[in-house]
Amino acid sequence: MKRTLLALTLLASVLTSHAQERKVQNRPYTDLRDFHFGVLVGTHLQDLELNNIGPQMVDLDDGNGLVQKVVSADQDRWDAGFTVGVLGELRLNSTFQLRMAPAMYFGTRHLTFRNITDLNAQGEPTEQVQDLKTAYVSCAFDLIAAAPRFNNHRPYVMLGLNPMLNLSGKNNDYIKLKRGDVFVEVGLGCDFYLPYFKLRPELKFMYSLMNSLDKSHAKNLQDKNMLMYTNSVNETRAKMIALTFYFE
């Protein structure tokens, strides 16, 4: 038993000393710059939280007056998109950096509207779908807190705000989003110091701080039958999971 404990102790010591072994550092002075630039590319998953109002009274202009309809709206999957942009980073001290990252987020959200009142021949709710295309122009402001560098890697956490401008939206869609939105974002990543540049993979979660639903959109609809779907939602909150690669 004593020999086994001694062997395990020696093995742990060897592994620990190997893990802490110092290596030659690539680009040892790159973090000492006061300010530097870079580019970013990545992918993200988009989701939209929809708040349904439940039963509503609808006038279909068919001579029957107001009738009650129940429509449920949902984005029933996470839809993928891609991101591209640039960055500028200011060194505050040995731990904190302030990053500004103008970027564009492209994607499409698949929305499903289920009319629970009007059933089809199989007794199931009738459905309408919408591919809600989004093209956001953003400029994130992030505070980065990084651990001390060890060899050629340096992990960090980040927190920031990301105002966005939505360039997409059609007047004949069931749902339309506002032009402006603001996301809070939190994430983590790691700097990898390569011989010719620094690579920074980062995973972050983004959540909208605003109700991004364009409530005035219903006034622009020409088809009265679309109103029950448009008015079925009174609030939307966008969220994303983004995997981004920074090259600095």
Rosetta silent file (secondary structure, phi, psi, omega in degrees, C-alpha in Angstrom):
SEQUENCE: MKRTLLALTLLASVLTSHAQERKVQNRPYTDLRDFHFGVLVGTHLQDLELNNIGPQMVDLDDGNGLVQKVVSADQDRWDAGFTVGVLGELRLNSTFQLRMAPAMYFGTRHLTFRNITDLNAQGEPTEQVQDLKTAYVSCAFDLIAAAPRFNNHRPYVMLGLNPMLNLSGKNNDYIKLKRGDVFVEVGLGCDFYLPYFKLRPELKFMYSLMNSLDKSHAKNLQDKNMLMYTNSVNETRAKMIALTFYFE
SCORE:     score description
SCORE:     0.000 S_00000001
   1 L     0.000  -44.254 -179.496    0.000    0.000    0.000 S_00000001
   2 H   -63.676  -39.522  179.112    2.797    2.402    0.911 S_00000001
   3 H   -63.878  -38.511  178.742    4.595    1.618   -2.342 S_00000001
   4 H   -63.495  -44.620  178.904    1.392    2.351   -4.310 S_00000001
   5 H   -63.781  -39.196  179.052    0.931    5.712   -2.585 S_00000001
   6 H   -64.939  -41.640  179.376    4.569    6.588   -3.198 S_00000001
   7 H   -64.196  -42.867  178.762    4.259    5.688   -6.887 S_00000001
   8 H   -64.235  -38.866  178.827    1.102    7.797   -7.285 S_00000001
   9 H   -63.642  -44.498  178.967    2.789   10.726   -5.534 S_00000001
  10 H   -64.516  -40.160  179.250    5.813   10.536   -7.831 S_00000001
  11 H   -64.307  -43.180  178.342    3.562   10.270  -10.916 S_00000001
  12 H   -63.057  -38.782  179.230    1.540   13.317   -9.862 S_00000001
  13 H   -64.838  -41.743  179.956    4.740   15.274   -9.266 S_00000001
  14 H   -64.532  -45.401 -179.193    6.071   14.384  -12.713 S_00000001
  15 H   -63.884  -40.375 -179.093    2.791   15.324  -14.421 S_00000001
  16 H   -66.252  -43.489 -179.874    2.556   18.621  -12.520 S_00000001
  17 H   -66.369  -34.349  178.251    6.106   19.608  -13.337 S_00000001
  18 H   -68.737  -40.036 -179.176    5.539   18.717  -16.995 S_00000001
  19 H   -66.081  -30.633 -178.061    2.318   20.754  -17.134 S_00000001
  20 L   -93.602   10.422 -177.666    4.103   23.781  -15.678 S_00000001
  21 L   -66.474  130.611  178.991    7.072   23.496  -18.014 S_00000001
  22 L   -77.734  140.481  178.576    8.008   26.793  -19.581 S_00000001
  23 L  -122.215  166.895  177.154    8.202   27.039  -23.352 S_00000001
  24 L   -66.665  129.668 -177.182    9.553   29.630  -25.765 S_00000001
  25 L   -85.471  132.686  170.947    6.985   32.413  -26.106 S_00000001
  26 L   -83.141  139.609  176.896    5.719   33.466  -29.534 S_00000001
  27 L    46.786   62.694 -172.844    5.289   37.233  -29.979 S_00000001
  28 L   -67.167  -19.723 -176.209    6.278   38.036  -26.367 S_00000001
  29 L  -105.743    7.622 -173.696    5.640   41.781  -26.667 S_00000001
  30 H   -65.655  -31.650 -179.086    2.288   41.727  -28.468 S_00000001
  31 H   -82.970   -2.628  179.880    0.269   42.425  -25.291 S_00000001
  32 H   -90.118   -5.617  177.936    2.391   45.457  -24.394 S_00000001
  33 L   -70.859  140.306  178.852    1.011   47.564  -27.246 S_00000001
  34 L   -69.453  -33.983 -178.198   -1.315   50.350  -26.136 S_00000001
  35 E  -151.293  141.347  177.482   -3.644   49.839  -29.096 S_00000001
  36 E  -150.445  163.502 -177.579   -3.917   47.324  -31.918 S_00000001
  37 E  -114.899  169.222  176.575   -6.287   46.231  -34.712 S_00000001
  38 E  -169.790 -177.994  176.734   -7.558   42.927  -36.050 S_00000001
  39 E  -126.612  161.807 -179.263  -10.253   41.159  -38.011 S_00000001
  40 E  -141.213  145.573  171.845  -12.949   38.687  -36.973 S_00000001
  41 E  -140.710  155.300  179.824  -15.017   35.949  -38.564 S_00000001
  42 E  -179.161 -174.955  177.058  -17.422   33.536  -36.985 S_00000001
  43 E  -131.410  161.464  179.845  -20.757   31.823  -36.841 S_00000001
  44 E  -152.302  159.656  174.436  -23.741   32.229  -34.554 S_00000001
  45 E  -112.367  129.756 -178.361  -27.108   30.704  -33.680 S_00000001
  46 E  -107.683  143.314  173.688  -30.128   33.015  -33.552 S_00000001
  47 E  -141.266  156.300 -179.267  -33.316   32.592  -31.560 S_00000001
  48 E  -134.114  116.853  174.983  -36.312   34.846  -30.975 S_00000001
  49 E   -81.544  122.233 -177.285  -38.425   34.719  -27.835 S_00000001
  50 E  -112.864  127.540  177.334  -42.036   35.524  -28.804 S_00000001
  51 E   -97.659  110.088 -178.007  -44.656   36.509  -26.242 S_00000001
  52 E   -84.004  142.217 -176.643  -48.087   35.338  -27.476 S_00000001
  53 L   -87.753  -16.147 -178.513  -51.178   37.280  -26.418 S_00000001
  54 L    87.098 -144.523 -177.460  -53.577   34.302  -26.601 S_00000001
  55 E   -61.438  140.962  178.344  -57.234   34.791  -27.723 S_00000001
  56 E  -142.067  152.900  177.889  -57.889   37.871  -29.856 S_00000001
  57 E   -97.032  127.335 -173.206  -60.901   39.371  -31.613 S_00000001
  58 E  -126.727  136.881  173.241  -60.443   39.691  -35.376 S_00000001
  59 E  -106.127  110.152 -176.493  -62.536   41.354  -38.083 S_00000001
  60 L   -92.223    5.538 -179.352  -61.944   39.507  -41.375 S_00000001
  61 L    56.840   36.618  178.016  -64.288   41.759  -43.407 S_00000001
  62 L  -109.794   11.717  179.074  -66.396   38.726  -44.373 S_00000001
  63 L    88.091   -3.016 -178.663  -69.655   40.030  -42.948 S_00000001
  64 L   -95.684    0.276 -179.715  -69.474   37.983  -39.757 S_00000001
  65 L    73.493 -150.786 -178.627  -68.148   40.822  -37.596 S_00000001
  66 E   -79.646  133.699  175.636  -65.640   40.138  -34.855 S_00000001
  67 E  -128.518  152.573 -179.274  -64.598   36.521  -34.308 S_00000001
  68 E   -89.053  133.583  177.194  -62.227   35.041  -31.754 S_00000001
  69 E  -129.913  147.233  174.723  -58.946   33.533  -32.977 S_00000001
  70 E  -124.437  114.496 -178.975  -56.088   31.886  -31.102 S_00000001
  71 E  -123.154  132.170  177.532  -52.712   31.950  -32.870 S_00000001
  72 E  -111.576  129.036  179.913  -49.437   30.713  -31.375 S_00000001
  73 E  -115.210  142.157 -177.533  -46.112   31.958  -32.808 S_00000001
  74 E  -159.967  145.162  165.155  -42.729   30.382  -32.183 S_00000001
  75 E   -94.147  108.118 -167.877  -39.235   30.057  -33.587 S_00000001
  76 L   -89.188   14.532  177.163  -39.023   26.299  -33.331 S_00000001
  77 L  -162.537  160.968  171.146  -35.282   25.932  -33.869 S_00000001
  78 L   -84.300  123.575 -177.726  -31.949   27.720  -33.493 S_00000001
  79 E  -103.533  136.059 -174.799  -31.012   29.121  -36.917 S_00000001
  80 E   -86.352  151.033  174.369  -27.374   29.547  -37.946 S_00000001
  81 E  -146.406 -173.001  178.210  -25.764   32.650  -39.446 S_00000001
  82 E  -135.933  160.187 -173.159  -22.316   34.108  -39.957 S_00000001
  83 E  -131.556  142.741  175.605  -20.372   37.128  -38.717 S_00000001
  84 E  -147.058  144.225 -178.966  -17.594   39.264  -40.189 S_00000001
  85 E  -178.784 -168.025  178.219  -15.970   42.447  -38.914 S_00000001
  86 E  -130.361  171.753  179.655  -12.936   44.297  -37.582 S_00000001
  87 E  -148.614  154.827  168.781  -11.742   45.255  -34.117 S_00000001
  88 E  -133.003  134.765 -174.380   -9.673   47.768  -32.218 S_00000001
  89 E  -128.539  130.648  179.866   -8.414   46.986  -28.714 S_00000001
  90 E  -106.285  127.470  177.755   -7.098   49.363  -26.055 S_00000001
  91 E   -83.196  118.153  178.274   -4.823   48.058  -23.306 S_00000001
  92 L   -87.693  -45.585  174.197   -5.911   49.460  -19.928 S_00000001
  93 L  -160.454 -163.450 -175.891   -3.426   47.531  -17.798 S_00000001
  94 L   -70.278  -14.688 -178.278   -1.917   44.042  -17.560 S_00000001
  95 L  -109.713  -42.139 -170.297   -5.349   42.495  -16.879 S_00000001
  96 E  -105.526  140.759  173.160   -8.036   44.600  -18.562 S_00000001
  97 E  -132.757  147.942  176.377   -8.558   45.523  -22.211 S_00000001
  98 E  -112.064  122.422 -175.073  -11.336   47.521  -23.858 S_00000001
  99 E  -115.740  134.698  171.859  -12.399   46.234  -27.267 S_00000001
 100 E  -116.193  125.471 -171.570  -14.498   47.919  -29.940 S_00000001
 101 E  -134.643   88.665  171.507  -15.631   45.530  -32.690 S_00000001
 102 E   -66.817  133.876 -176.206  -17.767   46.805  -35.624 S_00000001
 103 E  -155.249  169.474  174.101  -19.273   43.767  -37.367 S_00000001
 104 E  -123.730  134.647  177.796  -22.159   42.457  -39.458 S_00000001
 105 E  -113.526  119.327  179.377  -24.393   39.543  -38.429 S_00000001
 106 E  -111.518  136.732  179.060  -26.262   37.762  -41.238 S_00000001
 107 E  -173.422  177.562  178.422  -28.944   35.167  -40.596 S_00000001
 108 E  -141.135  131.578  176.584  -32.517   33.950  -41.029 S_00000001
 109 E  -104.857  131.617 -179.374  -35.028   33.014  -38.345 S_00000001
 110 E   -95.731  111.854 -178.144  -37.667   30.412  -39.177 S_00000001
 111 E  -105.981  141.372  177.625  -40.993   31.370  -37.549 S_00000001
 112 E  -123.341  128.479  177.334  -44.081   29.147  -37.351 S_00000001
 113 E  -110.830  122.130 -179.709  -47.597   30.475  -36.693 S_00000001
 114 E  -109.848  117.057  177.704  -50.175   27.895  -35.573 S_00000001
 115 E   -86.265  100.105 -175.231  -53.839   28.853  -35.916 S_00000001
 116 E   -75.105  -22.779 -179.636  -55.366   26.799  -33.112 S_00000001
 117 E   -75.589  -43.577 -177.345  -58.923   27.986  -33.901 S_00000001
 118 E   -99.081  113.361 -176.888  -58.986   26.905  -37.562 S_00000001
 119 E   -99.437  154.794  176.775  -58.131   23.221  -37.953 S_00000001
 120 L   -87.628 -171.321 -176.068  -57.236   21.329  -41.124 S_00000001
 121 L   -64.604  -25.863  178.670  -58.797   18.095  -42.415 S_00000001
 122 L   -87.658    3.288 -179.755  -56.669   16.042  -40.004 S_00000001
 123 L    79.675   16.610 -179.940  -57.884   18.076  -37.026 S_00000001
 124 L  -104.211  154.253  178.275  -54.545   19.820  -36.579 S_00000001
 125 E   -60.096  140.108  174.746  -53.927   23.587  -36.320 S_00000001
 126 E   -73.649  148.176 -173.992  -53.301   25.281  -39.647 S_00000001
 127 E  -124.769  146.462  169.193  -49.799   26.714  -40.001 S_00000001
 128 E  -127.765  144.864 -179.039  -48.130   29.661  -41.666 S_00000001
 129 E  -124.261  154.240  176.765  -44.360   30.101  -41.800 S_00000001
 130 E  -142.036  130.897  170.744  -42.061   33.074  -42.248 S_00000001
 131 E   -94.096  102.414 -176.219  -38.329   33.216  -42.888 S_00000001
 132 E   -87.287   99.097 -178.723  -37.368   36.371  -41.032 S_00000001
 133 E   -77.209  141.550  178.505  -34.110   37.509  -42.598 S_00000001
 134 E  -132.009  138.445  173.262  -31.788   39.643  -40.494 S_00000001
 135 E  -137.078   98.817 -176.035  -28.753   41.706  -41.422 S_00000001
 136 E   -96.868  134.919  165.639  -27.400   43.520  -38.378 S_00000001
 137 E  -102.209  122.614 -172.755  -24.729   46.199  -38.380 S_00000001
 138 E  -128.341  164.242  172.376  -23.238   46.225  -34.886 S_00000001
 139 E  -147.087   95.144 -175.910  -20.504   47.841  -32.842 S_00000001
 140 E   -79.221  142.267  174.012  -19.714   45.923  -29.670 S_00000001
 141 E  -120.851  108.440 -171.820  -18.000   47.537  -26.677 S_00000001
 142 E  -121.361  139.960  171.894  -16.466   44.819  -24.504 S_00000001
 143 E  -101.766  124.117 -176.612  -14.428   44.810  -21.319 S_00000001
 144 E  -110.117  131.606  175.099  -11.975   41.897  -21.233 S_00000001
 145 E  -117.565  112.537 -173.140  -10.406   40.525  -18.047 S_00000001
 146 E  -109.961  146.084  173.961   -7.528   38.177  -18.874 S_00000001
 147 L   -74.840  164.347  174.958   -5.484   35.826  -16.707 S_00000001
 148 L   -60.023  143.409  179.446   -1.668   36.095  -16.749 S_00000001
 149 L   -68.802  136.934  172.972   -0.128   34.638  -19.859 S_00000001
 150 E  -128.678  120.633 -175.077    1.411   31.203  -19.529 S_00000001
 151 L    54.834 -118.983 -175.460    3.527   29.970  -22.410 S_00000001
 152 L  -116.186   34.153  174.053    1.503   30.643  -25.572 S_00000001
 153 E  -148.308  156.229 -176.865   -2.040   30.878  -24.237 S_00000001
 154 E  -155.088  104.183  179.896   -4.028   33.245  -22.048 S_00000001
 155 E   -75.857  159.085 -179.221   -7.685   32.636  -21.039 S_00000001
 156 E  -156.570  164.737  170.191  -10.095   35.489  -20.381 S_00000001
 157 E  -122.739  156.976 -177.840  -13.709   36.429  -19.684 S_00000001
 158 E  -142.490  155.247  177.369  -15.601   39.338  -21.238 S_00000001
 159 E  -146.464  136.823 -178.041  -18.697   41.479  -20.676 S_00000001
 160 E  -166.044  179.001  174.823  -20.099   44.135  -22.957 S_00000001
 161 E  -118.400  143.361 -176.492  -22.891   45.954  -24.773 S_00000001
 162 E  -135.302   91.269  173.991  -23.594   45.559  -28.470 S_00000001
 163 E   -71.164  140.931 -176.445  -25.929   48.084  -30.147 S_00000001
 164 E  -133.501  148.019  175.108  -27.227   46.836  -33.493 S_00000001
 165 E  -116.267  121.254 -178.543  -28.977   48.294  -36.531 S_00000001
 166 E   -88.796  118.931 -177.341  -31.289   45.933  -38.420 S_00000001
 167 L   -93.455   -5.057 -174.915  -31.143   46.534  -42.192 S_00000001
 168 L  -107.952  171.620  179.709  -33.746   43.932  -43.192 S_00000001
 169 L   133.100  133.339 -178.873  -37.526   43.701  -43.001 S_00000001
 170 L  -121.582  147.925 -179.547  -40.433   43.620  -45.449 S_00000001
 171 L   -72.577  -17.262  179.331  -43.856   45.224  -45.243 S_00000001
 172 L   -99.590   13.250  174.720  -45.567   41.993  -46.353 S_00000001
 173 L   -81.899  155.862  175.450  -44.045   39.875  -43.562 S_00000001
 174 L   -66.161  -44.404 -178.957  -46.172   38.620  -40.680 S_00000001
 175 L  -125.736  139.654  177.017  -43.699   40.023  -38.150 S_00000001
 176 L  -130.167  140.940 -179.586  -41.227   42.842  -38.582 S_00000001
 177 E   -97.528  156.277  177.119  -38.487   43.901  -36.161 S_00000001
 178 L   -65.911  161.963  178.421  -37.450   47.409  -35.198 S_00000001
 179 L   -69.667  -36.926 -174.793  -34.420   49.000  -36.777 S_00000001
 180 E  -109.247  147.581  176.528  -32.538   49.377  -33.517 S_00000001
 181 E  -154.443  158.801  177.428  -31.667   46.892  -30.764 S_00000001
 182 E  -134.212  128.955  179.814  -29.140   46.582  -27.929 S_00000001
 183 E  -112.065  141.938  165.077  -27.638   43.305  -26.715 S_00000001
 184 E   -95.365  139.884 -177.582  -25.784   42.508  -23.522 S_00000001
 185 E  -134.066  140.744  179.271  -23.086   39.912  -24.126 S_00000001
 186 E  -139.791  140.432 -177.028  -21.032   37.733  -21.829 S_00000001
 187 E  -168.135 -172.071  178.963  -18.511   35.106  -22.779 S_00000001
 188 E  -146.287  159.218 -179.149  -15.102   33.535  -22.466 S_00000001
 189 E  -163.908 -172.148 -179.645  -12.183   32.835  -24.729 S_00000001
 190 E  -151.952  133.337  174.342   -8.483   32.175  -24.930 S_00000001
 191 E   -84.503  130.971  174.113   -5.588   33.880  -26.694 S_00000001
 192 E  -117.188  118.649 -175.076   -3.278   31.561  -28.600 S_00000001
 193 E   -91.266  105.743  179.275    0.044   33.132  -29.533 S_00000001
 194 L   -96.309  167.870 -175.489    1.185   31.758  -32.870 S_00000001
 195 L   -58.335  -33.877 -173.494    4.478   32.633  -34.592 S_00000001
 196 L  -114.455  -12.256  178.590    2.963   35.246  -36.929 S_00000001
 197 L  -162.582  170.813  177.229   -0.293   36.356  -35.263 S_00000001
 198 E  -106.092  127.744  178.285   -2.507   35.908  -32.227 S_00000001
 199 E  -104.528  132.636 -176.926   -5.615   33.736  -32.591 S_00000001
 200 E  -130.248   94.997  170.083   -8.504   34.294  -30.198 S_00000001
 201 E   -76.102  138.430 -177.227  -11.474   31.858  -30.250 S_00000001
 202 E  -141.869  134.493  175.702  -14.371   33.247  -28.209 S_00000001
 203 E  -116.077  125.728 -178.064  -17.762   31.845  -27.235 S_00000001
 204 E  -140.522  155.458  175.885  -20.375   34.315  -26.011 S_00000001
 205 E  -110.400  133.578 -176.501  -24.086   34.558  -25.228 S_00000001
 206 E  -123.614  135.074 -178.455  -26.023   37.627  -26.375 S_00000001
 207 E  -136.772  134.186 -177.358  -29.455   38.727  -25.143 S_00000001
 208 E   -72.623  136.634  177.073  -31.562   41.674  -26.280 S_00000001
 209 L   -91.711   -4.272 -173.782  -32.363   44.347  -23.697 S_00000001
 210 L  -123.241  155.817  166.725  -35.261   45.769  -25.760 S_00000001
 211 L   -76.770  107.484 -172.630  -38.616   44.699  -27.113 S_00000001
 212 L   -89.732    5.727 -179.428  -37.572   44.538  -30.762 S_00000001
 213 E   -74.999  131.101  175.356  -41.073   44.026  -32.209 S_00000001
 214 L   -83.954   97.874 -175.653  -42.250   46.726  -34.636 S_00000001
 215 H   -73.742  -16.796  178.393  -45.803   47.266  -33.326 S_00000001
 216 H   -84.165   -2.451 -176.241  -46.657   49.736  -36.082 S_00000001
 217 H   -63.676  -32.106 -177.307  -46.142   47.058  -38.744 S_00000001
 218 H   -60.520  -28.756 -178.223  -49.817   45.974  -38.643 S_00000001
 219 H   -68.806  -22.001 -176.382  -50.867   49.345  -40.109 S_00000001
 220 H   -93.025   -3.655 -178.680  -48.929   48.640  -43.320 S_00000001
 221 L   -76.922  134.644  177.893  -50.524   45.252  -44.065 S_00000001
 222 L   -90.340  -29.899 -178.089  -52.830   45.133  -47.063 S_00000001
 223 L   -92.242  113.416 -178.607  -54.187   41.641  -46.383 S_00000001
 224 H   -63.493  -27.421 -178.976  -56.592   41.658  -43.421 S_00000001
 225 H   -67.951  -16.679  179.184  -56.176   37.882  -43.005 S_00000001
 226 H   -81.622  -16.612 -173.355  -52.571   38.466  -41.934 S_00000001
 227 H   -62.760  -36.230 -178.115  -53.554   40.606  -38.955 S_00000001
 228 H   -63.482  -29.950  178.318  -54.374   37.666  -36.680 S_00000001
 229 H   -81.113  -41.764  179.179  -50.796   36.427  -37.107 S_00000001
 230 H   -64.391  -42.551 -176.889  -49.161   39.830  -36.796 S_00000001
 231 L   -84.201    1.385  179.560  -51.167   40.756  -33.690 S_00000001
 232 L   -74.108  -13.391 -177.049  -50.635   37.366  -32.028 S_00000001
 233 E  -122.855  135.178  177.694  -47.322   38.618  -30.588 S_00000001
 234 E  -118.464   -1.499  179.138  -46.793   41.713  -28.432 S_00000001
 235 E  -158.359  140.423  174.336  -43.121   41.316  -27.480 S_00000001
 236 E  -133.151  142.960  174.834  -39.969   39.788  -28.934 S_00000001
 237 E  -131.125  120.757 -179.522  -36.527   39.313  -27.394 S_00000001
 238 E   -87.088  148.168  174.182  -33.635   38.259  -29.593 S_00000001
 239 E  -146.675  152.690 -178.490  -30.791   36.077  -28.370 S_00000001
 240 E  -142.105  151.739  165.982  -27.689   34.582  -29.964 S_00000001
 241 E  -117.551  117.664 -171.547  -24.892   32.166  -29.214 S_00000001
 242 E  -118.535  133.095  170.885  -21.811   33.302  -31.135 S_00000001
 243 E  -111.757  114.944 -172.869  -18.513   31.544  -31.820 S_00000001
 244 E  -123.954  142.297  176.662  -16.028   34.118  -33.113 S_00000001
 245 E  -115.759  119.459 -179.638  -12.403   33.887  -34.205 S_00000001
 246 E  -101.427  135.201  177.359  -10.300   37.038  -33.814 S_00000001
 247 E  -117.299  115.442 -174.656   -7.041   37.435  -35.731 S_00000001
 248 L  -126.623    0.000    0.000   -4.721   40.049  -34.255 S_00000001
